[in-house]
Amino acid sequence: MAELVLLLFALVALGSPPVSICFVLVAIGVSVWRQSNLRKELGDFRQESQKQNDALHRELVDLRRQLAAASRPEAQVALPPADFNVQGRPQSEPEKTVAEGTMRVSSQ
């Protein structure tokens, strides 16, 4: 923006060509200097974001390994043997029922 104002001032206010040419050259120089600074800042930003991206990627890989290691023992949990019923009692044990005040054993 400052370059445009400087260029306009050079073309309108000053009528002599050598002074106008000097103002134009200064405006171009300032523009190139600013562009150079912006490119340097952009390069620094790219490097910093790449470092952050790499660190986050390493952390994600580590978390995936931890999750895989934590889920393995749970997958190897043994189920109860088939000779046990849902309540965890052996199926061969007869159930006891109470009917009319007396206890009797009923077999299945």
N, C-alpha and C positions, 0 to 999 in steps of 0.2 A: 504494500500500500504506500509506504514511504517512497518507494522508487517511482511510482506513478506521479505522486505530488511533486517530487524533485524534477522529473521529466517535464511535467506540465509547466512548472516554474521556469525551467530552462528554455522552453520553447516560446512561452508567452511573454514573460517579464524581460528577458534578456534578448535583445535583437541581434547581437553579434554572433556569428557562427562559431568562432573559436570557443567562446564561453559556453555556448549550448552544447558543443561537442564534448567539452570537459564534464559538464553536468551529466550527459548521457553516459559517458564512460564511467563516472563515479557511480551512477545508478546501476549500471551493469555489474560493476565490481561488488557493490553491496549485495546485489541479488545473488551473485555467484558465491560470495562468502556465506550468506544465510543458507543457501542450498547445501553448501559443504557442511555446515554445522548440523543441519537437519539430517543429512546422510550419515554423519558420524553418530548422532543420537539414535537414529533408526538402527544402525548396526549394533550399538550397545544394547538397545532394547531387544533386538533379535537374539543376541548372545545370552542375555539374562533370561528371556523367556524360554530359550532352549535348555538352559541349565535347570530351570524350574520344571520344565516338562520332563526332563530326564530323571530328576529327583522324584517326581510324582509317579513316573512309570516304575522306577525301582521299588517305591513304597507299595504300589499296587501289586507288583509281582510278589513281594514279600507277604502281603496280606493274603493273596491267593494261596501261597504255600502254607501259611498258618491255617487257613480255613480247610484246606485239603487234609492237613495233618490232624486237625481237630475232628473232622468228620469221619476219618477212617476207623477209630475205635468204636464209635457208635454203630457203624455198619456191621461190625463183627460181633455184636451182642448176640449171644446164643438164645434161641427160643426155648421155652420149657419143653421137656420131653412130651411125647404124644400120650403117655399113659396118665397124664394129669388132666383134670377137667378145668374149667374156667376159673373156679375158685382156688385152684392150686392144691386140691385134695386128690389123692390117688383115686382113680376110677374104680378100682377093685373094692374099695371100702363101701359097705352098704349104708344107705341113708337111713336115719332113724326118724320115724314120724310119731307124733302123739295123736292118738285118736280115742276119743271118749274116755279120757283119763288114764289110759293104759299106754305103755310104750311097746311098740312092736317094730320089728326090723323088716323092712320090705326090700327085696332084691330087685334089681333092674334087669 
